[in-house]
Amino acid sequence: MKKVIICVILAVLLVIAGIVYFNYYWSFGEGVKSGTLNFVTLKGYMFKTYEGRVIQAGLKGSAGGGIQMPEFDFSIQDPRIGDSLMRCTGREVELHYIEYKNSIPWRGMQKYIVDSILAVR
C-alpha cells in the first residue's frame, strides 16, 4: 500500500512538472519582427526586467479606411541587449524573439522574449 501511494504521488508530481515546463519554459515559437522602436524601459516591483515596444508598418483596415498600428510588446532578459536597445529608441530595428506560452515574473511581463538584435537602421 505504501509503494502505491508513493508511486501515485510521484506520478502527480511528474504531471505537474510537465505542465509547468510546457506552460512556462517550453519554446512555443520564434521569429523576427521589425519596425520602429517605440520604447524600452527597465521596470518591475521585485524583478526588474526590460520591457519594450516596436511599432510595425501600418495596415489599412477594410472597414472605416483607417490605419491600424500593429504593436509588438516584448521583454528582454539580457541586460546588454536591453541597454543597447534603450539607446536605439525611434530607430528602425530588426529583433529576433522567442515566444513562450506564458510569462514568468523574472523573465519579463510579456510572453515574447527578445534574445538578439539583427539590425538597427
NUDRENVEX-508372 format. One record per residue (C-alpha): residue in one letter; x, y negated, z negated; residue number from 1. Coordinates in steps of 0.25 Angstrom, whole numbers. Each point is the difference from the previous one (the first is absolute). Layout:
(rec 'a' (X Y Z) NUM)
...
END
This chain:
(rec 'm' (0 0 0) 1)
(rec 'k' (11 -9 -3) 2)
(rec 'k' (7 2 13) 3)
(rec 'v' (-13 -3 7) 4)
(rec 'i' (-1 -14 -7) 5)
(rec 'i' (14 -3 3) 6)
(rec 'c' (-2 3 15) 7)
(rec 'v' (-13 -8 1) 8)
(rec 'i' (7 -12 -7) 9)
(rec 'l' (12 1 10) 10)
(rec 'a' (-9 1 12) 11)
(rec 'v' (-8 -12 -5) 12)
(rec 'l' (13 -8 -2) 13)
(rec 'l' (5 4 14) 14)
(rec 'v' (-13 -4 6) 15)
(rec 'i' (0 -14 -7) 16)
(rec 'a' (15 -1 4) 17)
(rec 'g' (-3 3 15) 18)
(rec 'i' (-12 -10 0) 19)
(rec 'v' (9 -11 -7) 20)
(rec 'y' (11 2 11) 21)
(rec 'f' (-10 0 11) 22)
(rec 'n' (-7 -13 -4) 23)
(rec 'y' (12 -8 -5) 24)
(rec 'y' (14 6 6) 25)
(rec 'w' (-3 7 13) 26)
(rec 's' (3 -9 12) 27)
(rec 'f' (-13 -1 8) 28)
(rec 'g' (6 -7 12) 29)
(rec 'e' (10 -10 4) 30)
(rec 'g' (1 -11 11) 31)
(rec 'v' (4 -13 5) 32)
(rec 'k' (-7 -13 -2) 33)
(rec 's' (4 -14 6) 34)
(rec 'g' (-5 -14 -2) 35)
(rec 't' (2 -13 -7) 36)
(rec 'l' (5 2 -14) 37)
(rec 'n' (-10 -8 -9) 38)
(rec 'f' (6 2 -14) 39)
(rec 'v' (8 9 -9) 40)
(rec 't' (-1 -1 -15) 41)
(rec 'l' (5 7 -12) 42)
(rec 'k' (-11 3 -9) 43)
(rec 'g' (-6 9 -11) 44)
(rec 'y' (-3 1 -14) 45)
(rec 'm' (8 11 -5) 46)
(rec 'f' (7 5 13) 47)
(rec 'k' (5 -11 9) 48)
(rec 't' (-1 3 15) 49)
(rec 'y' (1 -7 13) 50)
(rec 'e' (-13 -2 7) 51)
(rec 'g' (-2 -6 14) 52)
(rec 'r' (-9 -3 11) 53)
(rec 'v' (2 0 16) 54)
(rec 'i' (-10 -7 8) 55)
(rec 'q' (-1 7 14) 56)
(rec 'a' (-4 -6 13) 57)
(rec 'g' (-15 -4 0) 58)
(rec 'l' (-10 8 8) 59)
(rec 'k' (-13 -5 5) 60)
(rec 'g' (-12 5 -6) 61)
(rec 's' (-12 6 9) 62)
(rec 'a' (-10 -8 -8) 63)
(rec 'g' (1 -15 -2) 64)
(rec 'g' (12 -2 8) 65)
(rec 'g' (9 -3 -12) 66)
(rec 'i' (14 5 -2) 67)
(rec 'q' (3 10 -11) 68)
(rec 'm' (13 -1 -7) 69)
(rec 'p' (4 14 -4) 70)
(rec 'e' (9 0 -12) 71)
(rec 'f' (9 11 -5) 72)
(rec 'd' (2 0 -15) 73)
(rec 'f' (12 8 -5) 74)
(rec 's' (9 3 -12) 75)
(rec 'i' (15 1 0) 76)
(rec 'q' (8 9 -10) 77)
(rec 'd' (14 -4 4) 78)
(rec 'p' (4 -14 -6) 79)
(rec 'r' (10 -2 11) 80)
(rec 'i' (-11 1 11) 81)
(rec 'g' (-9 -9 -9) 82)
(rec 'd' (11 -11 -1) 83)
(rec 's' (3 1 15) 84)
(rec 'l' (-15 -2 3) 85)
(rec 'm' (-2 -11 -10) 86)
(rec 'r' (10 -8 9) 87)
(rec 'c' (-8 3 13) 88)
(rec 't' (-13 -6 -3) 89)
(rec 'g' (-7 -6 12) 90)
(rec 'r' (9 8 10) 91)
(rec 'e' (-4 12 9) 92)
(rec 'v' (4 13 -6) 93)
(rec 'e' (-1 15 3) 94)
(rec 'l' (-1 9 -12) 95)
(rec 'h' (0 15 -2) 96)
(rec 'y' (-9 5 -10) 97)
(rec 'i' (-4 13 -7) 98)
(rec 'e' (-15 2 -3) 99)
(rec 'y' (-5 7 -13) 100)
(rec 'k' (-14 5 -4) 101)
(rec 'n' (0 -9 -12) 102)
(rec 's' (9 -10 -7) 103)
(rec 'i' (8 1 -13) 104)
(rec 'p' (3 -12 -9) 105)
(rec 'w' (15 2 0) 106)
(rec 'r' (0 2 15) 107)
(rec 'g' (-9 -12 3) 108)
(rec 'm' (-14 -5 1) 109)
(rec 'q' (-2 5 15) 110)
(rec 'k' (0 14 6) 111)
(rec 'y' (9 -5 11) 112)
(rec 'i' (15 -1 -4) 113)
(rec 'v' (10 -7 9) 114)
(rec 'd' (13 7 0) 115)
(rec 's' (8 -7 11) 116)
(rec 'i' (0 -13 8) 117)
(rec 'l' (2 4 15) 118)
(rec 'a' (0 -15 6) 119)
(rec 'v' (-1 -14 -4) 120)
(rec 'r' (-2 -11 11) 121)
END
